[in-house]
C-alpha cells in the first residue's frame, strides 16, 4: 500500500491530467459508469474545549479505472463572530498543529486498499478543476481575460486551471491586502507564463473580463449583479460569493450536483439526519431538529455539470449569453478521479512510501 | 498511530469489557451522548469477473471516550443459487486470498487518527455482544439452558457472550454436520467451562432451553413458532432465521435499530439511494430504481435496544413472557465502543505495531 504526502502529490499531476480525469469521471457518471455516496457529517459536541468535533466522509467509484475512493475529514471546528460575520474555523489541533483530511483508495477488482494520502492538494485541485471544466463548456471560446477575487489557496489553483481550458492572455487579481495580491500575482505569473496583474479595486478586476472567478473566504457577496455583462462566464467556490441577485442575472446556470447539502448527524439531536449546509444553529442549541425547514434555492433544479459534460444539456449557445457555474458541494467521485490519477502517476514514477498491504487485510470472513 | 491484527485484538478484550463498553455506548446513545451515521453500501457492477464490488461504511462516535470510529468493508460479492436458496458470498480476492474490512479510530479531541485494525474479530464480538446485552434485559434472571443453532463464527462468539449475562449451566448445540458440531462443543466447553453438548436434531437443541440463539448462515427459518414456549427468550443474527410467524409468537419484541436497511448507491441506477437489505435484484437488472416498494416489517416500530438499556422501556416484566431480540442491522456506534475498548487495552499493554501519526496529518488547511 502506498502512502503519499501533499508535496509528492503536488509534483505528480498536471493541469491537463487533472482536467482530463475529471472530465472522464463526469462523463462516466452521466453514463451510469460511476457512483457517488453523498457527503455525511457526523458531529460530536462536548468532546473538547477547542470546539465541536466533525467527521466528514464521502465516497465515489469509477468503473473505467476500477477504483473507489473514500475521502474523510476529522476536524475540530469553531464558529467565531467577526464583526457581522460568522466565520467557521478548522482548528489545527492534531499533533504538531496539523489537520486531518485523508483519501483512501481501493481496488474494485480485489477490494484491497491501494493507497492512503492527505486530501489537501487534491481538495484544492478538484474544486478549481471542476470550476475550470465547467468553464470549458460555458465560457466563450475566445475568452482571454480572467478576473479573479481572492489570493489564497483556492484562487491559486483556479488561475492555472482556467488557463488550461481557455487561451487566457491576462489575469486581473483583486484581494483586499495589497502585499498579498502582489505576491500572488508574481507567483501565478511564474507558474502560468501569463500576465497576472494585481488591481486595487474589485471593479478593476472585472473590467473587460470574459471569466469571473470568486475564490475567497467571504460569506457575503463578492460579485455584484451589475458586473455580469453579456458574454461573461462567472463561477464561485461558495454560493454566498455570488448571492441570489447575481445568479439571477445569468441566462444559463449549471450546478455541480442537485444533492444540495450534506447529511448531518448530531449527537443530542437523535439519529435522524439534518440536511443543511452548516448546522451551526443546531449545534449551538438554537434550533431543534423538528425546526428544520429545507428551503431549496431557486437554482436547485438547474442542470448538473455531468449533463453538460456528457452533451445531454447544451453548454453556452451564443456569444452574448451570461453563464454561471455554481460549484455547490463536493462529490466523492472527484476524489476517485483525481486520487486515481495521482496513484497511477505515483506508481509509474515510483514515488511514495510503501507499507505492507497485508497489514490491512484479514483471513477471517467479516 | 497503532496497527493491530485480529490475533492481537482477540487477546485484548474480555467478554466483560465487551459487554460493558457496549452497554455504556447504548446508554450514551439514548442520552444524546453518542452519534451514529447509518450504513451505506456503494455498488460498482462490471468492474471484475469475480462479482460485484461493494464498499460498505458506517460511523459512530462517543462523547465519553471522545472517540469516533469508521468501519468499512471493501468486498467483491457474488450471489449463487444453491438449490432453492440464493447465497451471498464474499470472495477472498485480495492478495493472499484475503478479505478487506477495517476500523479506523479517531480522537474527537484532536481529530488525529489513533488506530487502524481489521474488523473481523470485533465484527463477531459486536454481533454476539449486542445479542447478549439484549438477553441481559430480556431473558429470565434464572435462565440456565442455552439452545444454539449454528457452529460457526457467529455461534462461537454467542456462547461465551451469553454465559457473560446469565449463569448458563448447559449449552445445547445443533448444526447439520455432526463432526463440526462435536468439534465446536469441545472448543466452547474448553473456553467457557460450561457443559456444551452436541445434539442430533433441531428439536433437541430447544428442549428445556431458556434462551434460543440462531447464529447460522441460513436464509430460511431455523426456529419454528411452536418452539417458543412461555418464559423463553429468542434471538438471531438474521431475521430470516426466525421469520414473521416465529416473531409474532413473542409477547415482547425489541430490535437493534429502527433504521432497518442500508442506504445503497448503485452505479447505473442514478444517484438516488435505494434503501433495502440486499439489492441483488437491482444489481442484476431485474428491478429498476423506480420499482422499489419499501414494505416495513410488522416489527419495524418495536423499541430499540438503547431504550431498554437506558430504562426508558421495560425489559422482561414477568417470568412467563416470550421475548425476542431482532439484531437487525449494525451500527457504527458498536465499532466506536468496541474499537475504543480494544485501543485502550492495547495502549495499556503496549501491544500492536506503531507507525508515525504524522504520515496521516497535513499542514494545509483542507
Contacts between the chains, C-beta under 8 A, distances in Angstrom:
chain1	res1	chain2	res2	distance
A	3	B	359	5.5
A	5	B	359	8.0
A	6	B	362	5.7
A	6	B	363	7.5
A	6	B	364	6.0
A	32	B	267	6.1
A	32	B	268	3.8
A	32	B	269	7.4
A	32	B	270	7.7
A	33	B	46	7.7
A	33	B	267	6.4
A	33	B	268	7.5
A	34	B	267	6.0
A	35	B	42	5.6
A	35	B	43	6.9
A	35	B	44	6.0
A	35	B	265	5.3
A	35	B	266	6.6
A	35	B	267	3.9
A	35	B	271	7.6
A	36	B	42	8.0
A	36	B	265	6.7
A	36	B	271	5.9
A	37	B	40	5.1
A	37	B	42	4.8
A	37	B	55	7.9
A	37	B	57	7.6
A	37	B	263	8.0
A	37	B	265	5.1
A	38	B	271	7.6
A	40	B	37	5.1
A	40	B	40	7.9
A	40	B	59	7.7
A	42	B	35	5.6
A	42	B	36	7.9
A	42	B	37	4.8
A	42	B	59	5.3
A	42	B	60	8.0
A	42	B	61	6.0
A	42	B	68	7.0
A	43	B	35	6.9
A	44	B	35	6.0
A	44	B	61	4.4
A	44	B	62	7.8
A	44	B	63	6.1
A	44	B	66	7.9
A	44	B	68	6.5
A	44	B	108	5.0
A	45	B	63	7.9
A	46	B	33	7.7
A	46	B	63	5.3
A	47	B	63	5.7
A	47	B	66	4.6
A	47	B	108	4.0
A	47	B	109	6.1
A	48	B	66	7.1
A	48	B	108	6.6
A	48	B	109	4.5
A	48	B	110	7.8
A	50	B	109	7.5
A	53	B	61	7.3
A	53	B	66	7.9
A	53	B	68	7.1
A	53	B	108	3.9
A	53	B	109	7.6
A	53	B	111	7.2
A	55	B	37	7.9
A	55	B	59	6.1
A	55	B	61	6.8
A	55	B	68	5.1
A	55	B	70	7.4
A	55	B	106	6.7
A	57	B	37	7.6
A	57	B	57	6.9
A	57	B	59	6.8
A	57	B	70	6.9
A	59	B	40	7.6
A	59	B	42	5.3
A	59	B	55	6.1
A	59	B	57	6.8
A	60	B	42	8.0
A	61	B	42	6.0
A	61	B	44	4.3
A	61	B	53	7.3
A	61	B	55	6.8
A	61	B	267	6.7
A	62	B	44	7.8
A	63	B	44	6.2
A	63	B	45	7.9
A	63	B	46	5.3
A	63	B	47	5.7
A	63	B	267	6.3
A	66	B	44	7.9
A	66	B	47	4.6
A	66	B	48	7.2
A	66	B	53	7.9
A	68	B	42	7.0
A	68	B	44	6.5
A	68	B	53	7.1
A	68	B	55	5.1
A	68	B	74	7.1
A	70	B	55	7.4
A	70	B	57	6.9
A	70	B	72	6.7
A	72	B	70	6.7
A	72	B	104	7.9
A	73	B	366	6.1
A	74	B	68	7.1
A	74	B	106	4.5
A	74	B	111	4.1
A	74	B	112	7.3
A	74	B	113	7.1
A	75	B	111	5.5
A	76	B	108	7.9
A	76	B	109	7.5
A	76	B	110	7.2
A	76	B	111	5.5
A	90	B	365	6.3
A	90	B	366	7.5
A	92	B	365	7.6
A	93	B	109	7.6
A	93	B	110	5.0
A	93	B	111	6.2
A	94	B	110	5.0
A	94	B	111	5.1
A	94	B	112	4.3
A	94	B	357	7.9
A	94	B	361	5.1
A	95	B	110	6.9
A	95	B	112	6.1
A	95	B	357	6.1
A	95	B	358	7.2
A	95	B	361	6.8
A	96	B	358	6.7
A	96	B	361	6.6
A	98	B	358	7.7
A	98	B	361	3.9
A	98	B	362	6.0
A	98	B	363	5.8
A	99	B	111	7.2
A	99	B	361	6.9
A	99	B	362	5.5
A	99	B	363	7.6
A	99	B	364	7.3
A	99	B	365	6.1
A	99	B	366	5.9
A	100	B	106	7.3
A	100	B	111	4.4
A	100	B	112	6.0
A	100	B	113	6.6
A	100	B	360	7.0
A	100	B	361	6.1
A	100	B	362	7.4
A	101	B	362	6.3
A	101	B	366	3.8
A	102	B	113	7.5
A	102	B	360	6.1
A	104	B	72	7.9
A	106	B	55	6.7
A	106	B	74	4.6
A	106	B	100	7.3
A	108	B	44	5.0
A	108	B	47	4.0
A	108	B	48	6.6
A	108	B	53	3.9
A	108	B	76	7.9
A	109	B	47	6.1
A	109	B	48	4.5
A	109	B	50	7.6
A	109	B	53	7.6
A	109	B	76	7.5
A	109	B	93	7.6
A	110	B	48	7.8
A	110	B	76	7.2
A	110	B	93	5.0
A	110	B	94	5.1
A	110	B	95	6.9
A	111	B	53	7.2
A	111	B	74	4.2
A	111	B	75	5.5
A	111	B	76	5.5
A	111	B	93	6.2
A	111	B	94	5.1
A	111	B	99	7.2
A	111	B	100	4.4
A	112	B	74	7.3
A	112	B	94	4.4
A	112	B	95	6.1
A	112	B	100	5.9
A	113	B	74	7.1
A	113	B	100	6.6
A	113	B	102	7.5
A	116	B	360	7.0
A	118	B	360	7.4
A	118	B	361	7.4
A	118	B	362	3.9
A	118	B	364	7.8
A	118	B	366	7.9
A	119	B	362	7.5
A	119	B	366	5.3
A	120	B	362	4.8
A	120	B	363	7.9
A	120	B	364	3.6
A	120	B	365	7.5
A	120	B	366	5.1
A	121	B	364	7.2
A	123	B	366	5.0
A	124	B	364	8.0
A	153	B	364	7.3
A	153	B	365	7.0
A	257	B	271	7.8
A	259	B	271	6.8
A	263	B	37	8.0
A	265	B	35	5.3
A	265	B	36	6.7
A	265	B	37	5.1
A	266	B	35	6.6
A	267	B	32	6.1
A	267	B	33	6.4
A	267	B	34	6.0
A	267	B	35	3.9
A	267	B	61	6.7
A	267	B	63	6.3
A	268	B	32	3.8
A	268	B	33	7.5
A	269	B	32	7.4
A	270	B	32	7.7
A	271	B	35	7.7
A	271	B	36	5.9
A	271	B	38	7.5
A	271	B	257	7.8
A	271	B	259	6.8
A	353	B	359	7.2
A	355	B	355	7.1
A	357	B	94	7.9
A	357	B	95	6.1
A	358	B	95	7.2
A	358	B	96	6.7
A	358	B	98	7.8
A	359	B	3	5.5
A	359	B	5	8.0
A	359	B	353	7.2
A	360	B	100	7.0
A	360	B	102	6.1
A	360	B	116	7.0
A	360	B	118	7.4
A	361	B	94	5.1
A	361	B	95	6.8
A	361	B	96	6.7
A	361	B	98	3.9
A	361	B	99	6.9
A	361	B	100	6.1
A	361	B	118	7.4
A	362	B	6	5.7
A	362	B	98	6.0
A	362	B	99	5.5
A	362	B	100	7.4
A	362	B	101	6.3
A	362	B	118	3.9
A	362	B	119	7.5
A	362	B	120	4.8
A	363	B	6	7.6
A	363	B	98	5.8
A	363	B	99	7.7
A	363	B	120	7.9
A	364	B	6	6.1
A	364	B	99	7.3
A	364	B	118	7.8
A	364	B	120	3.7
A	364	B	121	7.2
A	364	B	153	7.2
A	365	B	90	6.3
A	365	B	92	7.6
A	365	B	99	6.1
A	365	B	120	7.5
A	365	B	153	6.9
A	366	B	73	6.0
A	366	B	90	7.5
A	366	B	99	5.8
A	366	B	101	3.7
A	366	B	118	7.9
A	366	B	119	5.3
A	366	B	120	5.1
A	366	B	123	5.0
